[in-house]
């Protein structure tokens, strides 16, 4: 980390680098159902398509807060007008969500690799009894300032209102005003503002108000606070969804994705594909996207190839792999009580589903699966059931724990795994337990997996 504070001049034009964007970066924090995987720090991941993500730094933190509560939630990353970056986040470490707190965290960076030290920015002292959640940033060209939207309960206003402050330097701000309060109903939290899409501005938010449960969109021809009008119905895929993140495709500017953070069960994202201009969205199968393990309340921005390469060179990527089921894409191969099975994520310990794919114990041109949280133990078949056992050094164990990776039987872009010593049998799930079996074509999907970080 570097100590200098870097911020763009609001008078400069948008960075030319944005026209060369070719990948994406995600900021997030981490949680798990029982809390064992929690990390109230800033994590980063990269992707070439905004759907399949690889955690940087082996999913360890990139930025660790040192001020305030010394914990963060809801990190938001934004490219400034000169091409540099600002990261902001809620100042909250524990689950005292309603605690009054006027400040947010701020970090800045010229390149996503070298970061300033942590700073607190007070944006909500006008509402001394309010929380200050989920700060997000947009550029307002009419003001030549950055808007910071955030969720709050303003004095004299409805519970759950999106407020906004304006800043030129992320050191001082204007007093907060109401940006959107759902026509006085309140009950709205979390915001993502997309500006000047064919002359229209869009606000996505979470609204629990009656008949509007889920993520919703509002739009306005201006960025004037109070000018946004809802234009979508609630988007909902079950559970409890919040934290909308709107992402534009780099290959098709008319195509968009909408990410939502599902918090019951915790650690599960919903994704839709559609059009921000029409507000028409179609749910995506989990077969088509994979978030970093344990990731929560994300923020996604496009980046250049130089930035992508800088991030992966500096931080490295994931050293472990998960196996996602083709026909049950919410389920991953994991060990539990010594048995191997596929279970729906999220679960704890998260590491039960993480593997080191190593050269095959019996044939280095094949592969073996070593447990991350039980190193030295491998998936092997025993009476054709797959279990996790410690390597005893025998030739028989090595053969039982070795598999030949082949093109996916039901989808050649995925993978299947042929038993080394029973080559007519493949790794497959049956009743969610893992086995090696000979297969009919109707069972090929049971034996097809995607390797994901």
TORBALUM-764421 format. One record per atom (N, C-alpha, C): x, y, z; residue in three letters. Coordinates in steps of 0.05 Angstrom, whole numbers, plus 5000, padded with zeros to 4 digits. Last residue first. Example, Ala and Ser with C-alpha at 12.3 -4.5 7.8 and 13.67 -1.06 7.14 Angstrom:
BEGIN
525749555142ser;527349795143ser;525850015157ser;526448865156ala;524649105156ala;526449345156ala;
END
This chain:
BEGIN
474745624798unk;476445704821unk;474845704847unk;472045024767unk;471945314772unk;473645384796unk;470444564721unk;472544634739unk;472544934743unk;464344244715unk;465944474707unk;467944534729unk;462543574695unk;463143784716unk;464644014703unk;458842994687unk;459943234674unk;460143454695unk;455842564701unk;458742534702unk;460142774689unk;450642674694unk;451442624721unk;454442604724unk;450342704639unk;450342954654unk;451242914683unk;450042164624unk;452442314619unk;452642574635unk;445741844628unk;447041904653unk;449542084649unk;443941724579unk;442141884596unk;443441964622unk;447841384559unk;447841664550unk;446041844567unk;450241014616unk;448641034591unk;448641334584unk;456540824644unk;454341014640unk;452840964614unk;459740524701unk;459340534672unk;456740694667unk;461940934756unk;460040744744unk;460440744714unk;463941154818unk;464841104791unk;463140884779unk;460641664857unk;461241394851unk;462941384825unk;457842104905unk;459742054883unk;460441764882unk;450942264917unk;453442144926unk;455242084902unk;446242434893unk;448142644904unk;450642524916unk;444142014867unk;442942094892unk;444842274908unk;450442004840unk;447841864840unk;446641904867unk;455442294799unk;453742294823unk;451242134819unk;461742014775unk;459042124771unk;457642144798unk;467341814740unk;466441954764unk;463742084759unk;466441214702unk;466941504704unk;465941614731unk;468940614672unk;467440754693unk;468341044695unk;472340364641unk;469640374631unk;467840534650unk;477240354669unk;476840554648unk;474040554635unk;479340294725unk;476840184714unk;475940364692unk;483840574736unk;484040284736unk;481440134729unk;482241104727unk;484741004716unk;484740704714unk;475841344707unk;477441204726unk;479941084713unk;475041974678unk;475041684674unk;476841554694unk;471242534682unk;473642404694unk;473342104694unk;469643114642unk;468942864656unk;471442724664unk;468043814635unk;469943584638unk;468543344650unk;465744264584unk;466144194612unk;467943954613unk;465244274530unk;466644504542unk;467044474572unk;462243824517unk;465143814514unk;466644054524unk;457443554554unk;458143824544unk;461143834542unk;456943044571unk;454443174562unk;454943454551unk;462342914580unk;460642724565unk;458042854555unk;467643364571unk;465143294585unk;463343124568unk;473943074554unk;471743264548unk;469243174561unk;477542814612unk;476742804584unk;474543024579unk;482542614656unk;480742834649unk;480142824619unk;482942024691unk;483642154666unk;481542364659unk;484941944758unk;482841974738unk;483842104713unk;486641604817unk;487541724792unk;485341714772unk;485841304862unk;485641594865unk;486441744839unk;486940774850unk;484140844857unk;483741154858unk;492440814843unk;490740754820unk;487840834826unk;494140924895unk;494741104874unk;492941064850unk;492440454922unk;491240714929unk;491640914906unk;495840074897unk;492940054895unk;491540324901unk;500840234912unk;500140254884unk;497140244880unk;501040624973unk;500840374958unk;500140424929unk;500841075004unk;503241024989unk;503140774972unk;496241225028unk;497941035043unk;500440955028unk;493141825033unk;494741675015unk;496541485032unk;486841835066unk;489741905066unk;491241725048unk;480741935030unk;482541775046unk;485341885045unk;474142015015unk;476642165020unk;478342005039unk;470741634963unk;471241714991unk;473741894992unk;465941354921unk;468241544923unk;468441644952unk;464640664907unk;463840924920unk;466341094923unk;467240224889unk;466040394869unk;464640644881unk;470240024930unk;467739884923unk;466040064905unk;472640654928unk;472740414944unk;470140274941unk;476441164896unk;474040984897unk;474740744914unk;478441794925unk;479141534912unk;476541364913unk;481042424938unk;478742274929unk;479642014916unk;485942454991unk;485142464963unk;482442334959unk;490342785036unk;488042605032unk;486942665004unk;494243155037unk;495142885039unk;492842685036unk;490243635073unk;492443575054unk;493543295059unk;484643805082unk;485843565093unk;488143475074unk;483244255055unk;483244275084unk;484144015098unk;483944085001unk;485244325011unk;485444325041unk;485043424978unk;483443604994unk;485143845003unk;486743274911unk;487643284939unk;486043494954unk;485542864860unk;484243084874unk;485043074903unk;489542744801unk;488442654827unk;487442904841unk;490042594731unk;489742774754unk;488942624779unk;494942404681unk;492142414691unk;492142604715unk;500242394674unk;498742514652unk;495742534659unk;502242104717unk;502442404718unk;501042544695unk;499041604748unk;499841684720unk;499841984720unk;497941534801unk;498841304786unk;499741364758unk;496742054816unk;498541904833unk;499641654819unk;496642574768unk;495542324778unk;497542164794unk;498243234791unk;498743004772unk;497842744785unk;492443544823unk;495343484821unk;495743264800unk;488344024844unk;488543824823unk;491543784817unk;486044124906unk;488444174890unk;488543944870unk;479444364921unk;481344154915unk;483844254901unk;473844504961unk;476244604948unk;478344384945unk;469644384994unk;469244364965unk;471644454948unk;471244475045unk;470544195038unk;470144165008unk;471745015052unk;474044875042unk;473444585035unk;467145185078unk;467345225049unk;469545065037unk;464444715125unk;466544905117unk;466644935087unk;458345015101unk;460845035116unk;461844755123unk;455145235041unk;455345055064unk;458045115077unk;450645514991unk;452845525010unk;452745305031unk;451144954947unk;452545164961unk;450545384967unk;448944294953unk;448244564944unk;449844764961unk;453643764940unk;451743904957unk;451344184947unk;455743134922unk;455243404912unk;453043524930unk;460842744956unk;458142794947unk;458043064933unk;464642274992unk;464642484972unk;461842504960unk;465942175062unk;464642105037unk;464742335018unk;468142385108unk;469742185093unk;468442105067unk;464542785124unk;464742535140unk;466242315125unk;464743015061unk;463243045086unk;463342775101unk;467343375006unk;467443145024unk;465943215049unk;464143574944unk;465343634970unk;465643374985unk;462243864884unk;463543634896unk;464843724922unk;456444284886unk;459244244882unk;460243994895unk;450444564858unk;451844364875unk;454744324866unk;447844854822unk;448144984849unk;449644804868unk;447344524778unk;449544724779unk;449744884804unk;446243964763unk;445444084788unk;447444314793unk;448643824716unk;445743814716unk;444543904743unk;454143924727unk;452844024703unk;449844034705unk;457144144787unk;455643944773unk;454244074749unk;463744384795unk;460844454793unk;459444244777unk;469044334834unk;467744194812unk;464744244814unk;474344814847unk;471844674854unk;470744534829unk;481244894865unk;479144864844unk;476744734857unk;486545344885unk;484745114889unk;482545124867unk;489145814879unk;490845564878unk;489145314881unk;487346374841unk;486546174861unk;488345924857unk;492646844827unk;489846764826unk;489346534846unk;496647434839unk;496247154834unk;493347084835unk;497747974848unk;496447824869unk;496247524864unk;500748174804unk;501248264831unk;500248064852unk;498647924759unk;501547904764unk;502047974793unk;493248064761unk;494047774763unk;496947744769unk;493748624757unk;492448504780unk;493348214783unk;496148694707unk;497448804731unk;496348674756unk;492448464673unk;495048334675unk;496548434700unk;488248844680unk;487848554685unk;490548414690unk;490749304662unk;489849284690unk;489448994698unk;491549164608unk;493849234625unk;493149214654unk;486349084591unk;488148854592unk;490648914609unk;481949474633unk;483549434610unk;485249174613unk;475349344661unk;478149424663unk;479649354637unk;468849474688unk;470549394666unk;473449494670unk;466649264754unk;467349474735unk;469049364712unk;462249104806unk;463649014782unk;464149244764unk;461348914873unk;461449134854unk;463149054831unk;457348494917unk;459548554899unk;459248824885unk;455648184967unk;455148464960unk;457348574942unk;460447664976unk;458047804984unk;458048084973unk;463447004967unk;463247294961unk;460547404967unk;464546464975unk;463946634999unk;463446924993unk;468346414917unk;467246274940unk;466946464964unk;466246824863unk;468346734882unk;467146614907unk;460946564821unk;462146774837unk;464446664854unk;459346364759unk;460546264783unk;461946494798unk;454346194709unk;456046394724unk;457046264750unk;451345814686unk;452546004668unk;454146224683unk;448845494722unk;450645364703unk;452345564688unk;445045794745unk;447645794758unk;449745634741unk;441346124694unk;441945884709unk;444745904722unk;438746774698unk;440746594688unk;441046354706unk;432347084685unk;434246954704unk;436246774689unk;431747664646unk;431247374647unk;433247244666unk;428548294642unk;430748134652unk;429947844654unk;427348934619unk;426548654616unk;428948484623unk;428449464618unk;427749354644unk;426749064642unk;430149734573unk;427349634573unk;426449544601unk;435349864589unk;433650074577unk;430649984578unk;437849424607unk;437349634627unk;435349834615unk;436148774589unk;436649044579unk;435949254601unk;439248164609unk;437048314595unk;437948584586unk;439947664658unk;440947784633unk;438647934620unk;441247594728unk;439347624706unk;440847734682unk;443147214784unk;443947374761unk;441747364740unk;444147154854unk;442347124831unk;443447304809unk;448846844898unk;448147054880unk;445946964860unk;449746684964unk;448746584939unk;447946834922unk;450846775019unk;452946695001unk;451846574975unk;445046525057unk;447346715053unk;449346595033unk;438646335030unk;441146285045unk;443346485038unk;438946965042unk;437646735056unk;436846525035unk;441447345011unk;442447305038unk;440847105054unk;443947454947unk;441847304962unk;442947254990unk;445147994908unk;446247844930unk;444047714947unk;444848024838unk;443648084863unk;444747894884unk;446748314775unk;447348134798unk;445848224822unk;444948344711unk;444248464737unk;444848244758unk;447848504648unk;447348314669unk;446648464695unk;446148674580unk;446848744607unk;446448494625unk;447048894513unk;446548674532unk;447648744559unk;448649274479unk;445749264484unk;445049044504unk;454049204471unk;453149424488unk;450149434494unk;457448654472unk;454848734461unk;453748954478unk;462248604497unk;462048504470unk;459548584456unk;461648784548unk;463648914532unk;463448834502unk;455448894579unk;457148714564unk;459148874548unk;454849214642unk;454449224613unk;456349044599unk;451649094702unk;454049054687unk;453449054657unk;449549274766unk;448849274738unk;451449274722unk;447648994825unk;450049074810unk;449549044781unk;443749064884unk;443949034855unk;446549144844unk;442748874941unk;445348944929unk;445448914899unk;438548284951unk;439148564954unk;441648634937unk;433747774965unk;435747894947unk;436048184952unk;432347184992unk;432247464999unk;434447604983unk;428646654962unk;430446744982unk;430147044987unk;427046774892unk;426846634917unk;428946724936unk;428447144854unk;428746864847unk;428446684871unk;426147754828unk;426347584851unk;426547294842unk;424648414816unk;426148184806unk;426848014830unk;418748804810unk;420848684827unk;422048444815unk;418249184749unk;417149044771unk;419448914787unk;420749834729unk;420649544728unk;418949444751unk;420850374738unk;419850294711unk;419949984708unk;420450934783unk;420650644778unk;419450564751unk;423851534771unk;421251404772unk;421551114766unk;427752064798unk;427651794788unk;424851674792unk;428552554822unk;427452554795unk;426952274784unk;431252604870unk;428352604871unk;427052574844unk;436752964845unk;435652814867unk;432552834867unk;438152934776unk;437153104798unk;436052924820unk;440052724730unk;441052614755unk;440152764779unk;434852624680unk;436952784693unk;437952624717unk;431252274663unk;432752414642unk;434952584654unk;430951664699unk;430551954698unk;432252064675unk;428451064732unk;429951214711unk;429251504711unk;429350454770unk;428050714765unk;429650864745unk;428449764784unk;429749974770unk;428050224768unk;429349284838unk;427749454820unk;429449664806unk;429348664870unk;430848874858unk;429149024838unk;424248534920unk;426448464902unk;427948704893unk;417348694922unk;419648554934unk;421748484913unk;412948984913unk;415349074899unk;417848924909unk;408548864944unk;408348824915unk;410748924899unk;410849294996unk;408849104986unk;408649114955unk;418049394995unk;415349494998unk;413349294986unk;423449284991unk;421649075003unk;418849165006unk;427849404940unk;425449514953unk;423849284965unk;434249584920unk;432549374931unk;430249504946unk;435849874855unk;435749874884unk;434149634894unk;438450264802unk;437450004811unk;437849994842unk;437350794759unk;437950724787unk;436750454793unk;439551114701unk;438150894713unk;439250844742unk;438551614651unk;439951514675unk;438251314689unk;439051724581unk;437451664604unk;439251554626unk;442151774536unk;440952014547unk;439251964571unk;444151254528unk;442451384507unk;440851614519unk;445551294590unk;445151074572unk;443151174551unk;447451644633unk;447451714605unk;447551464587unk;449451194686unk;448951464675unk;449151474645unk;447050804736unk;448250794710unk;447451044695unk;447750664804unk;446850864784unk;448450834759unk;445450274853unk;447450274831unk;446350454810unk;444250164922unk;443850314898unk;446150274878unk;440850014982unk;442749934962unk;442150064935unk;433850044999unk;436650045006unk;438249964981unk;427450285019unk;429350224998unk;432150235008unk;423550455054unk;423950165051unk;425850095029unk;419450985029unk;421850885041unk;422150595036unk;415151255007unk;414651005022unk;417050915038unk;416351694976unk;415651735004unk;415151485020unk;417751454928unk;415351614929unk;414451654958unk;422751224942unk;420451054934unk;417851204937unk;426751584950unk;425451474974unk;422951324967unk;432851834929unk;430551664921unk;429451554947unk;435952254951unk;436252184922unk;433852024912unk;435852754998unk;434452504989unk;434852474959unk;442452965016unk;439653015008unk;438452754999unk;447953145059unk;446352945045unk;443453045039unk;452353685042unk;450553565061unk;448753365046unk;458353525003unk;456053695010unk;454353555031unk;464953355029unk;462453305013unk;460453515020unk;472053245025unk;469753385035unk;467353335017unk;474652825000unk;475652925025unk;473453075039unk;473552714948unk;473152504967unk;474552564994unk;473353144913unk;475953044921unk;475852804940unk;468353324902unk;470353354881unk;472953204887unk;461853064918unk;464653124925unk;466253154900unk;455453004948unk;457153064924unk;459853144934unk;450752504971unk;452552744976unk;454252774951unk;444352224978unk;446652284962unk;448152524973unk;440251665002unk;441251945003unk;443551974984unk;434851265002unk;437451294989unk;438151594988unk;431951015061unk;431951215040unk;434751225028unk;429450745111unk;430350635086unk;430050835063unk;424151065141unk;426250865145unk;426950745118unk;422851735119unk;422051455122unk;424551285126unk;425152295161unk;424452165136unk;423751875140unk;427052515208unk;424552615197unk;423652485171unk;433452345191unk;431852475211unk;429352595198unk;434051775148unk;434452055154unk;432552155176unk;437151235144unk;434451295156unk;434551585165unk;440351005084unk;440251135110unk;437351145120unk;445050845033unk;442550775047unk;442650885075unk;447851284984unk;448051095006unk;445351065019unk;451851574932unk;449251484942unk;449751284965unk;455752074914unk;455951834931unk;453151774942unk;457652374854unk;455552324873unk;456152064888unk;462752814835unk;461952544840unk;459652534860unk;461753374791unk;462453254816unk;461652964816unk;459453704752unk;462353654752unk;463353554779unk;454153754749unk;455353864772unk;458453864771unk;453553484700unk;452353754704unk;453553894728unk;455852984708unk;457253184691unk;456053464694unk;456952594759unk;454852774751unk;456052994734unk;458651924768unk;459652194759unk;457252354749unk;457551534828unk;457151594799unk;458251874793unk;458051024877unk;459051274865unk;458151294836unk;455650804941unk;456150754913unk;456651024900unk;455350505006unk;455950734989unk;456550654961unk;452450165047unk;452650115018unk;453150365001unk;449750585100unk;450350325087unk;450850355057unk;449450845158unk;450450935132unk;451450695117unk;444350955208unk;446450795195unk;447250925169unk;442751545247unk;442451365224unk;444851195219unk;442851955282unk;441751695292unk;441651485270unk;444652405256unk;446352285276unk;445352015287unk;444952655200unk;442952465210unk;444352295232unk;449252955186unk;446653095188unk;444452915199unk;453352615178unk;453152725204unk;450552875208unk;454852315132unk;452052305142unk;451752415170unk;459952265116unk;458052365096unk;455252385107unk;466552255130unk;464052295143unk;462052415123unk;471051775113unk;469852015103unk;467052035115unk;477251495132unk;474351515137unk;473351775126unk;482151135095unk;481151385106unk;478251355112unk;487950715086unk;485050735092unk;484451015103unk;492850905037unk;492050805063unk;489050855067unk;492350734967unk;492750914989unk;492150785015unk;495350214928unk;493050334941unk;493950524963unk;496949914869unk;498050084890unk;495750244902unk;493049664836unk;495149504849unk;496349654872unk;489649994810unk;488449764823unk;490449594838unk;492150474795unk;492350244777unk;491049994788unk;492050894831unk;492350964803unk;491950724784unk;487050914883unk;489250764870unk;489550874841unk;484250994949unk;484651074921unk;487050934910unk;479150864997unk;481850814988unk;481950914959unk;474750995050unk;475751085024unk;478650985020unk;468950825088unk;471750785082unk;472350885054unk;464351275120unk;464951065102unk;467951045098unk;460351505176unk;462751495159unk;462851255141unk;456451545216unk;456251725193unk;458451685172unk;452551095249unk;455351135240unk;455251315215unk;448550725292unk;449050985280unk;451951015273unk;446750055277unk;448350245293unk;448750505278unk;444149655251unk;442749905254unk;444350115270unk;447549205251unk;447049345226unk;445749625230unk;451648905280unk;450049115292unk;449249305269unk;455048495265unk;452348495254unk;450548695268unk;461548805253unk;459848595264unk;457048615252unk;463649205220unk;465048955223unk;463248735233unk;463049745178unk;461449565195unk;462949295196unk;462650215136unk;464350175160unk;462750005180unk;462050065067unk;460750105093unk;462750055115unk;466850355021unk;465450125033unk;464150215059unk;470450494960unk;469050584984unk;467550334995unk;475750654918unk;474250434932unk;472950554956unk;477450944857unk;476750984885unk;475150744894unk;482651034807unk;480450884820unk;479950974848unk;483951364743unk;484751244769unk;482251134783unk;481851634700unk;482551354697unk;483551214722unk;479952124710unk;482552114698unk;483551824695unk;474952024734unk;475052154707unk;477752144694unk;475151364765unk;474951654764unk;475451774737unk;471650784773unk;473750914758unk;473251214756unk;470150454834unk;469250634813unk;471750764799unk;467349974877unk;469650064862unk;468750234839unk;465049834941unk;464249934915unk;466750064902unk;463349344991unk;465349504977unk;464449594949unk;460049145036unk;458949285012unk;461049454998unk;463549255097unk;461649105081unk;461149275056unk;469349225141unk;467749345120unk;465649145110unk;472749415201unk;471449215184unk;469749355163unk;474149785238unk;476249605228unk;475049365213unk;470750175252unk;470249915264unk;472349705257unk;475850645242unk;473050595248unk;472650335262unk;481450325205unk;480150545220unk;477250475226unk;483449955172unk;484950005196unk;483650215214unk;481549425127unk;480949685140unk;482449715167unk;485449165077unk;484549115105unk;484049375118unk;485148935012unk;485149175029unk;484049095056unk;485248404996unk;486948594982unk;487348844999unk;484747765031unk;484048055027unk;486248205011unk;484647154990unk;485347305015unk;484947605010unk;483946874944unk;481546964959unk;482147074986unk;488946874921unk;487846624933unk;485546674951unk;489347354896unk;490747324922unk;489747084937unk;482847364865unk;485647434866unk;486747384894unk;478246894838unk;479047064860unk;482047114859unk;474946914778unk;477346804791unk;478246994813unk;468546774749unk;470346944764unk;472646794777unk;464246844697unk;465946654710unk;468346804723unk;461947354683unk;460347134693unk;461946924708unk;464947724657unk;463247824679unk;461447604690unk;468947534624unk;466247554613unk;464147654633unk;473747504648unk;473847594621unk;470947644610unk;475147724715unk;473647564696unk;473947674668unk;477547734783unk;477547824755unk;476047624738unk;476748004850unk;476747784831unk;476747894803unk;478448214916unk;478148264888unk;478248004872unk;476148434981unk;477248234963unk;476748314934unk;476548795039unk;476048815011unk;477548594996unk;473548495098unk;475748635084unk;475048645055unk;471248125135unk;470248395131unk;472448575121unk;470047495125unk;472347675122unk;471247945115unk;467946845146unk;467547135144unk;470147285141unk;467646295151unk;468946405127unk;468746705124unk;464646205196unk;467446115196unk;469046225172unk;459346335195unk;461246545201unk;464146465200unk;455745965176unk;456245965205unk;458346175214unk;455546125120unk;453146095136unk;453646105166unk;460446655107unk;459446375104unk;457246335123unk;463047205069unk;461647085091unk;461146795086unk;467147755045unk;466547465047unk;464947395072unk;466448284996unk;467348175022unk;466447895024unk;468848534933unk;466848394950unk;468148354977unk;469648734865unk;470348784893unk;468148654910unk;471848514802unk;469748504822unk;470948564850unk;473348714737unk;474248674764unk;471848684782unk;473948484669unk;472448594691unk;473848534717unk;476248654602unk;475748464624unk;474248614646unk;477349054567unk;477148794556unk;476548574577unk;477349734547unk;476649534567unk;476249264554unk;478550174517unk;480149924512unk;479449714533unk;475750594534unk;475050494508unk;476450234502unk;478250734581unk;475750594583unk;474950474556unk;482651044570unk;483050754574unk;480450604574unk;481251564570unk;481251424544unk;481451124547unk;477051764623unk;479551644614unk;479251504588unk;473152354614unk;473352074622unk;475851954609unk;476752984625unk;474952814610unk;475252524619unk;477053374686unk;478253224664unk;476153054650unk;474753624728unk;474653764703unk;475653594680unk;475653354774unk;473053314762unk;472853454736unk;481853014779unk;480553274777unk;477853234764unk;482152424819unk;482052554794unk;480952834796unk;486852294872unk;484052334863unk;484052484837unk;490551994921unk;490452054893unk;487552084885unk;494952034974unk;492152044967unk;491852144938unk;500251594992unk;499351834978unk;496351814972unk;502051125013unk;500651305031unk;499451545017unk;500850464988unk;502250714988unk;500650915003unk;501749765000unk;500050005000unk;501750255000unk;
END
